[in-house]
Amino acid sequence: MSVRRARDLEKSYPRAQFVAKLRRLADAVEAGEAFTIMVGGERLRVPAEAVVSVEHERSGGISELEFQVRWRG
């Protein structure tokens, strides 16, 4: 039996790497296909049915824009 632990990881990438990851994600979403990405040493498979959203937060004069992909599993 595997136990899943909560995980909250944030990683910054050089601009070119970020663009490449975002482009691969956009292509997969557009094609209705699953997307695989390596994050913090863990390979994640995002199913084609995942929900994609955009979130904007503003606090103390700082804005944050997040592209979120959510799925069960």
C-alpha positions as CSV (number, residue, x, y, z in Angstrom):
1,M,0.0,0.0,0.0
2,S,1.5,3.4,-1.0
3,V,1.0,6.4,1.1
4,R,0.7,9.8,-0.6
5,R,2.0,12.7,1.4
6,A,1.0,16.4,0.9
7,R,3.5,18.2,-1.3
8,D,3.9,21.9,-2.1
9,L,6.9,22.6,-4.4
10,E,7.8,25.8,-6.2
11,K,10.6,25.9,-8.7
12,S,12.0,28.7,-10.8
13,Y,13.3,28.0,-14.3
14,P,15.4,30.1,-16.8
15,R,13.1,31.8,-19.3
16,A,13.9,29.4,-22.2
17,Q,13.1,26.3,-20.1
18,F,9.9,27.8,-18.8
19,V,8.8,28.7,-22.3
20,A,9.5,25.1,-23.5
21,K,7.5,23.5,-20.7
22,L,4.6,26.0,-21.2
23,R,4.6,25.3,-24.9
24,R,4.6,21.5,-24.4
25,L,1.7,21.9,-22.0
26,A,-0.2,24.2,-24.4
27,D,0.3,21.7,-27.2
28,A,-1.0,18.8,-25.1
29,V,-4.1,20.8,-23.9
30,E,-4.9,21.9,-27.5
31,A,-4.6,18.3,-28.8
32,G,-6.6,16.9,-25.9
33,E,-3.7,14.7,-24.9
34,A,-2.1,13.8,-21.6
35,F,1.0,15.7,-20.5
36,T,4.1,14.4,-18.7
37,I,6.4,16.7,-16.7
38,M,9.3,16.1,-14.2
39,V,8.9,18.3,-11.1
40,G,11.3,18.0,-8.1
41,G,12.5,14.6,-9.2
42,E,9.0,13.2,-9.6
43,R,7.5,12.4,-13.0
44,L,3.9,13.5,-13.2
45,R,1.4,12.4,-15.8
46,V,-1.4,15.0,-16.2
47,P,-4.4,13.3,-17.8
48,A,-6.1,14.9,-20.8
49,E,-9.2,15.5,-18.6
50,A,-7.4,17.7,-16.2
51,V,-9.0,21.1,-15.5
52,V,-6.9,24.2,-16.5
53,S,-7.4,27.6,-14.9
54,V,-5.7,30.9,-14.4
55,E,-5.5,32.6,-11.0
56,H,-4.5,36.1,-10.2
57,E,-3.6,37.3,-6.6
58,R,-2.7,40.8,-5.5
59,S,-1.4,41.6,-2.0
60,G,0.8,44.4,-0.6
61,G,1.5,45.8,-4.1
62,I,2.7,42.4,-5.5
63,S,0.7,40.6,-8.2
64,E,1.0,36.9,-8.8
65,L,-0.4,35.0,-11.9
66,E,-0.7,31.2,-11.7
67,F,-1.6,28.8,-14.4
68,Q,-3.1,25.8,-12.6
69,V,-3.8,22.3,-13.8
70,R,-5.9,20.1,-11.5
71,W,-6.7,16.4,-11.6
72,R,-7.4,13.5,-9.3
73,G,-5.1,10.6,-8.9
